[in-house]
Amino acid sequence: MNIQQQRKYGKEAFYMDNQTYNSIVNFIWGIADDCLRDVYVRGKYRDVILPMTVIRRLDAVLEETKPAVLEMKKKLDEAGITNQTAALCNTAGQSFCNSSPFCLRDLTSRAKKQTLKADFIAYLDGFSPNVQEILDKFKFRNQIDTMIDADILGAVIEKFVSPTINLSPNPVYKDDEKKEIRLPGLDNHTMGVIFEELIRRFNEENNEEAGEHFTPRDVVELMADLIFVPVADKIKDATYSCYDGACGTGGMLTVAQDRLMELAEKAGKKVSIHLFGQEINPETYAIAKSDLLLQGQGDQADHIGFGSTLSNDQFPTYQFDFMLSNPPYGKSWKVDADKLGGKKDIMDSRFVTNFADDPNFSMIPRTSDGQLLFLLNNVAKMKKTTELGSRIAEVHNGSSLFTGDAGQGESNARRYMIENDLVEAIIALPENMFYNTGIGTFIWILSNNKAEHRKGKIQLIDATSLKSPLRKNLGKKNCEFTSEIRRQILDLYMAFEENEYSKIFDNNEFGYWKVTVLRPAYNEDGTIQKDKKGKPVVNKELTDTEQIPFTYEGGIEAFFEKEVKPFAPDAWIDEKKTKIGYEISFTKYFYKPIQLRTLEEITADIRSLEEETDGLLAEIIGG
């Protein structure tokens, strides 16, 4: 729905209670069981249901202007104009159009299968090129023969145009006077949520990873708050850009857009926002593109790239104001590594750079988990010459905090970001916040233009206990962030004060030296063995390493004198092997020891058990 339509229909077109939303999802979900059960295996239901949901939504948006579009097409044909797309889209009032003679509901009257097939194909062919790409990514035309042969295409179409649900942005009224709404209009945001819920259900049904496709809206809302609210007073009358390199169905981008527009309006500013994203899954890519088309933003839809962000970056020269993402974690990126020339030979400047006197400073992690590469991709796209710079919010699991030894890719990535003073905060989320995993997750907040009081510091926020239980689990998600909880977390971030939930550290708190400690080998007579150059021969069995925090007073030398020499007077440090590492441990800073029971409490429990036992014994003997 475009802005003009929003004003025309007002809030009544946007309000949708949970009951109405659930009824739409359940109805669409039920189409699969009603129509596809004997033709498709359950794992293939989505191949029909998802593209048909998109098609019906597009169709419903275009219904009102269909007569005008056909009239315009007639004029263009008569004038011999072949390039008609722009004019027809303009007539439709959308960034897409359908120039076929049909609306979807027109096809329900076809009695013959072959007539229905021909007309349905003509209907699909009538869509503009931007919709054709969406249909191609769904591979939807591959399903037409299957549905025609099984004689179910007509039934599927009838279900999707049923008067019992409304997939249109316009409300359906009980009578022609339009005084009472029978079915509310469906705004684009809610339509996007419906797409995501359908995907979640299909993936859960097939035991697939729902979280690879989208992030729960409560988490996205929090990320948007953390990105925009801290700089709300700096928003100007300007154009801003927002990017998601693992955009899934595009939910983060649209929520981010809404939040920025909302804050700008409150501040009396006029802003526009350009959305950019990349997605590797064809199906979710198609939904992301269709979602943007439905918002009347054809140019935005062109900014959604297809393919792997790691090995086929669609925006290599772009820089963005804001970046949000939930990249896949714990997932192999070996295929990408091979496409980039093999892990050892990768020279992509996003991941291998000139830093710390090393022209080839490698931040490349093990191939079993590439999540940090998505964060580095964002860092490479930060703006360096604007007043705001760039802000990043990205979800990771715990391995990004500590995986990798000193000098290895993961540790080097943390070092690069921390020593460049990019990390503002890391927030630990409750377990079971996501649909596909119960493990702990963290939101990283990065900025290359920190506020003065944040410079040189990192804030850790433990929000693991800040949650509200769901009445019914959604996959593995059993809790959520209410608006009040999101505000509480945002307030902790904004206050930048230490308390039970928030700790603040200097950047060097997380750095350490890893030093190699050597000891000599001895002859039987106790004189030290030496090589031909007169240097002590190293006893490899006694070689050890020490991890020395940057915060250790006096540094490496003081540590060695105090912690090593008293126990190994003959030891020395191999300075050539000293490496720098960084790791972050929430457990270390937020550990809460279990409160042990007092002796009095334990004694009372024992006496209570004794009394129960004596009573039971007396009852048995007495019996």
C-alpha positions as CSV (number, residue, x, y, z in Angstrom):
1,M,0.0,0.0,0.0
2,N,1.4,3.4,-1.0
3,I,1.3,6.5,1.1
4,Q,-1.8,7.8,-0.7
5,Q,-3.7,4.6,0.0
6,Q,-2.6,4.7,3.7
7,R,-4.1,8.2,4.1
8,K,-7.3,7.2,2.2
9,Y,-8.1,4.2,4.4
10,G,-6.6,5.4,7.6
11,K,-6.0,3.2,10.7
12,E,-8.9,0.9,9.8
13,A,-6.8,-0.6,7.0
14,F,-3.9,-1.3,9.3
15,Y,-5.4,-2.5,12.5
16,M,-5.5,-6.3,12.7
17,D,-6.0,-8.2,16.0
18,N,-4.3,-11.4,16.6
19,Q,-7.5,-13.4,16.0
20,T,-7.9,-12.0,12.5
21,Y,-4.2,-12.5,11.8
22,N,-4.2,-16.1,13.0
23,S,-7.4,-16.9,11.0
24,I,-5.6,-15.8,7.8
25,V,-2.5,-17.8,8.6
26,N,-4.6,-20.9,9.5
27,F,-6.8,-20.5,6.4
28,I,-3.8,-20.4,4.1
29,W,-2.1,-23.2,6.0
30,G,-5.3,-25.2,5.6
31,I,-5.3,-24.8,1.8
32,A,-2.4,-27.2,1.7
33,D,-4.2,-30.0,3.5
34,D,-7.5,-29.4,1.6
35,C,-6.1,-29.2,-1.9
36,L,-2.6,-30.7,-2.0
37,R,-2.6,-33.6,0.3
38,D,-3.0,-36.4,-2.2
39,V,-0.8,-34.7,-4.9
40,Y,2.3,-33.4,-3.0
41,V,4.3,-34.8,-0.1
42,R,4.1,-32.4,2.9
43,G,7.6,-31.2,2.3
44,K,6.5,-29.8,-1.1
45,Y,3.4,-27.9,0.0
46,R,5.4,-24.7,0.2
47,D,6.2,-24.9,-3.5
48,V,2.6,-24.0,-4.2
49,I,1.4,-22.2,-1.1
50,L,4.1,-19.5,-0.8
51,P,4.1,-18.3,-4.4
52,M,0.3,-18.4,-4.5
53,T,0.1,-16.3,-1.4
54,V,2.4,-13.8,-3.1
55,I,0.4,-13.9,-6.3
56,R,-2.9,-13.4,-4.6
57,R,-1.6,-10.5,-2.6
58,L,-0.3,-8.8,-5.7
59,D,-3.5,-9.6,-7.4
60,A,-5.6,-8.1,-4.6
61,V,-3.5,-4.9,-4.6
62,L,-4.1,-4.5,-8.4
63,E,-7.8,-5.3,-8.5
64,E,-9.1,-1.8,-7.9
65,T,-7.1,-0.3,-10.9
66,K,-7.5,-3.3,-13.2
67,P,-10.1,-1.6,-15.5
68,A,-7.9,1.5,-15.9
69,V,-4.9,-0.6,-16.7
70,L,-6.7,-2.6,-19.4
71,E,-8.0,0.7,-20.9
72,M,-4.5,2.1,-20.9
73,K,-3.1,-1.1,-22.5
74,K,-5.7,-0.8,-25.2
75,K,-4.6,2.8,-26.0
76,L,-0.9,1.8,-26.0
77,D,-1.6,-1.1,-28.3
78,E,-3.5,1.1,-30.7
79,A,-0.7,3.6,-30.7
80,G,1.8,0.8,-31.5
81,I,3.8,1.4,-28.3
82,T,5.6,-1.8,-27.2
83,N,7.4,-0.7,-24.1
84,Q,4.4,-0.4,-21.9
85,T,5.5,-1.3,-18.4
86,A,6.2,2.1,-17.0
87,A,2.9,3.5,-18.2
88,L,0.9,0.5,-17.0
89,C,2.5,0.6,-13.6
90,N,1.8,4.3,-13.3
91,T,-1.9,3.6,-14.1
92,A,-2.0,0.8,-11.5
93,G,-0.5,3.2,-9.0
94,Q,2.1,0.6,-8.1
95,S,5.7,-0.4,-9.0
96,F,4.3,-3.5,-10.7
97,C,1.3,-4.3,-12.9
98,N,-0.5,-7.1,-14.7
99,S,-1.6,-6.4,-18.2
100,S,-3.4,-9.7,-18.8
101,P,-7.2,-9.6,-19.3
102,F,-7.7,-11.4,-16.0
103,C,-7.9,-11.0,-12.3
104,L,-7.3,-14.1,-10.3
105,R,-10.9,-14.5,-9.4
106,D,-11.9,-14.5,-13.1
107,L,-10.2,-17.9,-13.5
108,T,-12.5,-19.7,-11.1
109,S,-15.2,-20.0,-13.8
110,R,-13.1,-22.2,-16.1
111,A,-14.6,-25.6,-16.5
112,K,-12.0,-27.2,-18.7
113,K,-8.6,-27.9,-17.4
114,Q,-6.8,-26.9,-20.6
115,T,-8.7,-23.6,-20.8
116,L,-7.8,-22.9,-17.1
117,K,-4.1,-23.8,-17.8
118,A,-3.9,-21.5,-20.8
119,D,-5.6,-18.6,-19.1
120,F,-3.6,-19.0,-15.9
121,I,-0.3,-19.0,-17.8
122,A,-1.6,-15.9,-19.7
123,Y,-2.4,-14.3,-16.3
124,L,1.1,-15.0,-15.0
125,D,2.7,-13.8,-18.2
126,G,0.8,-10.5,-17.8
127,F,2.9,-9.5,-14.7
128,S,5.6,-6.9,-15.1
129,P,9.3,-8.0,-15.3
130,N,10.0,-7.4,-11.7
131,V,7.3,-9.9,-10.7
132,Q,8.5,-12.3,-13.3
133,E,11.8,-12.6,-11.5
134,I,9.9,-13.4,-8.3
135,L,7.9,-16.2,-10.0
136,D,11.2,-17.5,-11.5
137,K,12.9,-17.7,-8.1
138,F,9.9,-19.6,-6.7
139,K,10.1,-21.9,-9.8
140,F,6.3,-21.7,-9.7
141,R,5.6,-22.5,-13.3
142,N,7.1,-25.9,-12.7
143,Q,4.0,-26.7,-10.6
144,I,1.4,-25.8,-13.1
145,D,1.3,-29.1,-15.0
146,T,1.3,-31.1,-11.7
147,M,-1.8,-29.1,-10.5
148,I,-3.5,-29.3,-13.9
149,D,-2.9,-33.1,-14.2
150,A,-4.3,-33.6,-10.7
151,D,-7.2,-31.2,-11.4
152,I,-6.5,-29.1,-8.3
153,L,-5.4,-25.7,-9.8
154,G,-9.0,-24.4,-9.9
155,A,-9.6,-25.5,-6.3
156,V,-6.4,-23.7,-5.1
157,I,-7.4,-20.5,-6.9
158,E,-10.9,-20.7,-5.4
159,K,-9.4,-21.0,-2.0
160,F,-7.2,-18.0,-2.4
161,V,-10.0,-15.7,-3.6
162,S,-12.4,-16.9,-1.0
163,P,-14.6,-14.2,0.5
164,T,-13.8,-15.5,4.0
165,I,-10.3,-14.0,4.0
166,N,-9.0,-10.6,2.9
167,L,-5.5,-10.4,1.5
168,S,-6.2,-6.9,0.1
169,P,-4.9,-3.7,1.7
170,N,-8.5,-2.4,1.5
171,P,-11.1,-3.3,4.1
172,V,-14.2,-5.4,3.1
173,Y,-17.5,-3.9,4.4
174,K,-20.7,-5.6,5.4
175,D,-22.7,-3.6,2.9
176,D,-22.4,-1.0,0.2
177,E,-22.8,1.9,2.6
178,K,-19.4,1.0,4.0
179,K,-20.3,1.8,7.6
180,E,-19.2,-1.5,9.2
181,I,-16.0,-3.4,8.4
182,R,-16.4,-7.2,7.8
183,L,-12.8,-7.9,7.2
184,P,-10.0,-5.3,7.9
185,G,-7.5,-4.4,5.3
186,L,-4.1,-6.1,5.4
187,D,-1.2,-3.7,5.6
188,N,2.2,-4.7,4.1
189,H,3.9,-5.1,7.5
190,T,1.3,-7.7,8.6
191,M,1.5,-9.4,5.2
192,G,5.2,-9.8,5.7
193,V,4.6,-11.3,9.1
194,I,2.2,-13.7,7.6
195,F,4.8,-14.8,5.0
196,E,7.3,-15.4,7.8
197,E,4.8,-17.4,9.9
198,L,4.0,-19.6,6.9
199,I,7.7,-20.2,6.3
200,R,8.3,-20.9,10.0
201,R,5.5,-23.5,10.0
202,F,6.7,-25.2,6.8
203,N,10.2,-25.4,8.1
204,E,9.1,-26.7,11.5
205,E,7.0,-29.3,9.6
206,N,10.1,-30.3,7.7
207,N,12.5,-30.0,10.6
208,E,14.4,-27.3,8.9
209,E,16.1,-24.2,10.3
210,A,13.4,-21.5,10.5
211,G,15.9,-19.0,12.0
212,E,17.9,-19.0,8.8
213,H,15.1,-17.2,7.2
214,F,13.9,-14.6,9.6
215,T,14.3,-13.1,13.1
216,P,11.4,-12.7,15.6
217,R,9.9,-9.2,15.3
218,D,10.4,-8.5,19.0
219,V,14.2,-8.9,18.5
220,V,14.1,-6.9,15.3
221,E,12.2,-4.1,17.1
222,L,14.9,-4.0,19.8
223,M,17.7,-3.9,17.2
224,A,16.0,-1.0,15.4
225,D,15.7,0.9,18.7
226,L,19.4,0.4,19.4
227,I,20.4,1.6,16.0
228,F,18.2,4.7,15.6
229,V,17.2,6.0,19.0
230,P,20.7,6.9,20.2
231,V,21.1,9.2,17.2
232,A,17.5,10.4,16.9
233,D,18.5,14.0,17.8
234,K,21.0,14.0,14.9
235,I,18.6,13.0,12.2
236,K,18.3,15.6,9.5
237,D,16.3,16.4,6.4
238,A,18.2,13.9,4.3
239,T,18.3,10.6,2.6
240,Y,19.7,7.6,4.6
241,S,20.6,4.0,3.6
242,C,20.0,0.8,5.4
243,Y,21.5,-2.6,4.5
244,D,21.1,-6.2,5.5
245,G,23.6,-8.7,4.0
246,A,21.5,-11.7,5.1
247,C,18.1,-10.2,4.6
248,G,15.9,-13.2,4.4
249,T,12.3,-12.0,3.8
250,G,13.4,-8.4,4.4
251,G,11.7,-8.0,7.8
252,M,14.7,-6.2,9.3
253,L,14.8,-3.6,6.5
254,T,11.1,-2.8,6.6
255,V,11.0,-2.5,10.4
256,A,14.2,-0.3,10.3
257,Q,12.5,1.9,7.7
258,D,9.4,2.3,9.8
259,R,11.4,3.2,12.9
260,L,13.5,5.8,11.2
261,M,10.5,7.4,9.6
262,E,8.7,7.4,12.9
263,L,11.6,9.1,14.7
264,A,12.1,11.6,11.9
265,E,8.4,12.6,12.0
266,K,8.6,13.1,15.8
267,A,11.6,15.4,15.2
268,G,9.8,17.3,12.5
269,K,12.3,16.1,9.9
270,K,11.6,14.9,6.3
271,V,13.7,11.9,5.5
272,S,13.8,9.2,2.9
273,I,15.5,5.8,3.3
274,H,16.9,3.6,0.7
275,L,16.9,-0.1,1.5
276,F,19.5,-2.6,0.4
277,G,19.9,-6.3,1.0
278,Q,21.2,-9.6,-0.2
279,E,19.8,-13.1,0.2
280,I,21.0,-16.5,-0.9
281,N,17.8,-18.5,-0.5
282,P,15.7,-18.1,-3.7
283,E,12.4,-18.5,-2.0
284,T,13.0,-15.9,0.8
285,Y,14.7,-13.6,-1.8
286,A,11.4,-13.7,-3.8
287,I,9.4,-12.8,-0.8
288,A,11.7,-9.9,0.1
289,K,11.4,-8.5,-3.4
290,S,7.6,-8.9,-3.4
291,D,7.3,-7.3,0.0
292,L,9.1,-4.2,-1.3
293,L,7.1,-4.1,-4.5
294,L,3.9,-4.2,-2.4
295,Q,5.1,-1.1,-0.6
296,G,5.2,0.8,-3.9
297,Q,9.0,0.8,-3.9
298,G,10.0,-0.7,-7.2
299,D,13.5,0.9,-7.0
300,Q,13.9,-0.5,-3.5
301,A,13.1,-4.0,-4.8
302,D,15.9,-3.6,-7.3
303,H,18.3,-3.1,-4.4
304,I,17.8,-6.7,-3.1
305,G,20.7,-8.7,-4.5
306,F,20.6,-12.5,-5.0
307,G,23.5,-14.8,-4.0
308,S,26.0,-15.3,-1.3
309,T,27.2,-12.1,0.4
310,L,30.5,-13.7,1.3
311,S,31.6,-14.9,-2.1
312,N,29.4,-12.8,-4.4
313,D,28.9,-9.4,-2.8
314,Q,26.3,-7.5,-4.8
315,F,27.3,-4.1,-3.2
316,P,31.2,-4.1,-3.2
317,T,31.6,-0.3,-3.5
318,Y,28.6,0.8,-1.4
319,Q,28.6,2.3,2.1
320,F,25.6,2.5,4.3
321,D,24.4,4.6,7.2
322,F,22.7,1.8,9.1
323,M,23.1,-2.0,9.0
324,L,21.1,-4.7,10.7
325,S,21.5,-8.4,10.2
326,N,21.0,-11.9,11.7
327,P,23.5,-14.0,9.7
328,P,23.6,-17.8,9.8
329,Y,25.8,-19.0,12.7
330,G,27.3,-22.4,13.2
331,K,27.0,-23.0,9.5
332,S,29.8,-24.0,7.1
333,W,31.0,-21.5,4.5
334,K,33.4,-23.8,2.8
335,V,31.7,-23.4,-0.5
336,D,32.2,-19.7,-0.3
337,A,35.8,-20.2,0.7
338,D,36.5,-22.3,-2.3
339,K,34.8,-19.7,-4.6
340,L,37.1,-17.1,-3.0
341,G,40.2,-19.1,-4.0
342,G,40.5,-21.4,-1.0
343,K,40.7,-20.3,2.7
344,K,44.5,-19.9,2.7
345,D,44.5,-17.8,-0.5
346,I,41.6,-15.4,0.2
347,M,42.6,-11.8,-0.3
348,D,39.2,-10.1,-0.1
349,S,39.8,-6.8,1.5
350,R,36.8,-7.2,3.8
351,F,38.4,-10.1,5.5
352,V,42.2,-9.6,4.9
353,T,43.5,-6.1,5.5
354,N,46.4,-3.9,6.3
355,F,46.5,-3.6,10.1
356,A,48.9,-3.7,13.1
357,D,52.0,-3.5,10.8
358,D,50.7,-6.6,8.9
359,P,49.7,-5.9,5.2
360,N,47.9,-9.2,5.2
361,F,46.2,-9.2,8.5
362,S,43.8,-12.2,8.2
363,M,40.5,-12.2,10.0
364,I,39.3,-15.4,8.3
365,P,37.6,-17.8,10.7
366,R,37.4,-21.6,10.5
367,T,35.2,-22.8,7.6
368,S,32.7,-24.4,10.0
369,D,31.3,-21.0,11.0
370,G,31.3,-17.9,8.9
371,Q,29.1,-15.5,11.0
372,L,32.0,-13.1,11.9
373,L,32.5,-12.6,8.1
374,F,29.1,-11.0,7.8
375,L,30.0,-8.6,10.6
376,L,33.3,-7.8,8.9
377,N,31.4,-7.3,5.6
378,N,29.3,-4.6,7.4
379,V,32.4,-3.0,8.9
380,A,33.9,-2.7,5.4
381,K,30.7,-0.8,4.3
382,M,30.8,1.9,7.1
383,K,30.7,5.5,6.1
384,K,33.8,7.4,7.2
385,T,33.1,11.0,6.2
386,T,29.6,11.7,7.4
387,E,28.6,13.2,10.7
388,L,26.7,10.1,11.8
389,G,29.2,7.6,10.4
390,S,27.6,4.2,10.4
391,R,25.8,2.1,13.0
392,I,25.5,-1.7,13.0
393,A,23.3,-4.1,15.0
394,E,24.0,-7.8,14.4
395,V,22.9,-11.0,16.1
396,H,25.5,-13.7,16.8
397,N,25.8,-16.8,19.0
398,G,28.4,-17.0,21.8
399,S,31.2,-18.3,19.6
400,S,31.9,-14.9,18.1
401,L,32.9,-13.7,21.6
402,F,35.6,-16.3,22.4
403,T,36.2,-18.8,19.6
404,G,39.7,-18.7,18.1
405,D,43.1,-18.5,19.8
406,A,45.4,-15.5,19.7
407,G,46.4,-14.8,16.2
408,Q,43.6,-16.8,14.6
409,G,40.9,-15.4,12.4
410,E,38.1,-15.0,15.0
411,S,40.4,-13.4,17.5
412,N,41.9,-11.2,14.9
413,A,38.4,-10.0,13.9
414,R,37.6,-9.1,17.5
415,R,41.0,-7.3,17.7
416,Y,40.4,-5.4,14.5
417,M,37.0,-4.1,15.7
418,I,38.0,-3.4,19.3
419,E,41.3,-1.7,18.5
420,N,39.6,0.5,15.9
421,D,37.1,1.4,18.7
422,L,34.1,0.2,16.8
423,V,32.3,-1.9,19.4
424,E,29.9,0.1,21.5
425,A,28.0,-2.6,23.3
426,I,27.1,-6.3,23.3
427,I,23.8,-7.5,24.7
428,A,23.2,-11.0,25.9
429,L,19.7,-12.1,25.1
430,P,17.6,-14.7,26.9
431,E,17.7,-18.3,25.8
432,N,14.9,-19.6,23.6
433,M,14.3,-16.2,21.9
434,F,14.6,-17.6,18.4
435,Y,12.5,-20.2,16.5
436,N,15.2,-22.7,15.6
437,T,17.7,-22.6,18.5
438,G,17.5,-22.5,22.3
439,I,21.2,-21.4,22.7
440,G,22.2,-18.0,24.0
441,T,22.5,-15.2,21.4
442,F,24.0,-11.7,21.5
443,I,23.4,-8.4,19.8
444,W,26.6,-6.6,18.8
445,I,26.3,-2.8,18.4
446,L,29.0,-1.1,16.4
447,S,29.7,2.5,15.5
448,N,32.6,4.3,13.9
449,N,31.5,7.6,15.4
450,K,31.0,6.9,19.1
451,A,29.7,9.5,21.5
452,E,32.5,11.1,23.5
453,H,31.7,9.2,26.7
454,R,31.7,5.9,24.9
455,K,35.1,6.3,23.2
456,G,37.6,3.6,24.2
457,K,34.9,1.6,26.1
458,I,32.6,-1.3,25.6
459,Q,29.3,-1.8,27.4
460,L,28.1,-5.3,28.2
461,I,24.5,-5.7,29.0
462,D,23.1,-9.0,30.5
463,A,19.5,-9.1,29.4
464,T,19.2,-12.9,29.8
465,S,16.6,-12.5,32.6
466,L,14.6,-9.8,30.9
467,K,11.8,-11.7,29.1
468,S,8.1,-12.4,29.1
469,P,6.9,-16.0,28.6
470,L,4.8,-17.0,25.6
471,R,1.5,-18.8,26.3
472,K,2.4,-21.2,23.5
473,N,5.9,-22.0,22.1
474,L,6.7,-20.9,18.5
475,G,9.2,-23.6,17.5
476,K,11.8,-23.3,20.2
477,K,10.9,-19.7,21.0
478,N,9.2,-19.7,24.4
479,C,9.6,-16.1,25.5
480,E,9.5,-12.6,24.0
481,F,10.4,-8.9,24.5
482,T,7.4,-6.8,25.3
483,S,7.5,-3.1,24.5
484,E,8.2,-2.5,28.2
485,I,11.2,-4.9,28.2
486,R,12.6,-3.4,25.0
487,R,12.4,0.0,26.6
488,Q,14.2,-1.3,29.7
489,I,17.1,-2.7,27.6
490,L,17.3,0.5,25.6
491,D,17.3,2.6,28.8
492,L,20.2,0.4,30.1
493,Y,22.1,1.1,26.9
494,M,21.3,4.8,26.9
495,A,22.1,5.4,30.5
496,F,25.6,3.9,30.1
497,E,25.9,3.2,33.8
498,E,27.0,0.2,35.8
499,N,24.5,-1.9,37.6
500,E,23.5,-5.6,37.9
501,Y,22.6,-5.7,34.2
502,S,25.3,-3.3,32.8
503,K,29.0,-3.4,33.0
504,I,31.4,-0.9,31.3
505,F,35.1,-1.7,30.4
506,D,38.0,-0.1,28.7
507,N,38.8,-1.7,25.4
508,N,42.0,-3.2,26.6
509,E,40.1,-5.3,29.2
510,F,39.5,-7.9,26.6
511,G,43.0,-8.1,25.1
512,Y,45.8,-10.4,26.1
513,W,49.3,-11.5,25.1
514,K,49.8,-15.2,24.5
515,V,53.4,-15.9,25.2
516,T,55.4,-19.0,24.7
517,V,57.6,-20.0,27.7
518,L,60.6,-22.2,27.0
519,R,62.8,-24.2,29.3
520,P,66.2,-25.8,28.6
521,A,67.0,-29.5,28.3
522,Y,69.6,-30.8,30.8
523,N,72.4,-33.3,30.6
524,E,72.6,-36.1,33.1
525,D,75.3,-34.2,35.0
526,G,73.0,-31.1,35.4
527,T,74.7,-28.8,32.9
528,I,72.4,-27.2,30.4
529,Q,72.4,-28.7,26.9
530,K,73.5,-26.3,24.1
531,D,73.4,-26.4,20.4
532,K,76.3,-25.6,18.0
533,K,75.7,-21.9,18.3
534,G,75.9,-22.1,22.1
535,K,72.2,-21.6,22.7
536,P,70.3,-23.7,25.1
537,V,68.5,-26.7,23.7
538,V,64.7,-26.4,24.3
539,N,63.0,-29.2,26.3
540,K,59.8,-29.4,24.2
541,E,58.0,-31.4,26.8
542,L,58.3,-28.4,29.2
543,T,57.3,-25.8,26.7
544,D,54.2,-23.9,27.9
545,T,52.1,-20.9,27.0
546,E,50.7,-18.2,29.3
547,Q,47.8,-15.8,28.6
548,I,48.6,-12.4,30.1
549,P,45.9,-9.8,30.2
550,F,46.6,-6.3,28.8
551,T,45.5,-5.1,32.2
552,Y,48.2,-6.9,34.1
553,E,50.2,-4.3,35.9
554,G,53.7,-4.1,34.4
555,G,52.7,-6.2,31.4
556,I,54.5,-9.3,30.1
557,E,57.8,-8.6,32.0
558,A,56.1,-8.1,35.4
559,F,53.9,-11.2,34.9
560,F,57.0,-13.3,34.0
561,E,59.0,-12.2,37.0
562,K,56.1,-12.7,39.4
563,E,54.2,-15.7,38.0
564,V,56.8,-17.7,36.2
565,K,60.3,-17.1,37.5
566,P,59.6,-18.2,41.1
567,F,58.6,-21.7,39.8
568,A,60.9,-22.0,36.8
569,P,64.0,-19.9,37.3
570,D,65.6,-21.2,34.1
571,A,62.6,-20.3,31.9
572,W,62.6,-17.6,29.2
573,I,60.1,-16.2,26.7
574,D,60.3,-16.9,22.9
575,E,59.4,-13.3,21.9
576,K,59.0,-14.2,18.2
577,K,56.0,-16.3,19.1
578,T,54.2,-13.7,21.2
579,K,50.7,-13.1,19.8
580,I,47.8,-10.8,20.7
581,G,44.3,-12.1,21.3
582,Y,40.9,-10.8,22.2
583,E,38.0,-12.6,23.9
584,I,34.9,-11.5,25.8
585,S,33.4,-13.5,28.6
586,F,29.9,-12.6,29.9
587,T,30.2,-15.4,32.5
588,K,33.3,-13.8,34.0
589,Y,31.6,-10.4,34.5
590,F,28.0,-11.5,35.3
591,Y,28.6,-14.7,37.2
592,K,26.2,-15.1,40.0
593,P,27.2,-17.9,42.5
594,I,24.4,-20.2,43.7
595,Q,23.3,-19.2,47.1
596,L,24.0,-22.1,49.4
597,R,21.4,-23.0,52.1
598,T,22.2,-22.2,55.7
599,L,23.0,-25.0,58.2
600,E,19.8,-24.1,60.0
601,E,17.7,-24.7,56.8
602,I,19.4,-28.0,56.2
603,T,18.9,-29.1,59.8
604,A,15.2,-28.2,59.6
605,D,14.7,-30.3,56.5
606,I,16.4,-33.3,58.1
607,R,14.2,-33.1,61.2
608,S,11.1,-32.7,59.0
609,L,12.0,-35.9,57.1
610,E,12.7,-37.8,60.3
611,E,9.3,-36.9,61.6
612,E,7.6,-38.0,58.4
613,T,9.6,-41.3,58.5
614,D,8.7,-41.9,62.2
615,G,5.0,-41.3,61.5
616,L,5.0,-43.6,58.5
617,L,6.9,-46.4,60.4
618,A,4.4,-46.1,63.3
619,E,1.5,-46.4,60.9
620,I,2.9,-49.5,59.3
621,I,3.8,-51.2,62.6
622,G,0.4,-50.3,64.1
623,G,-1.4,-51.7,61.1
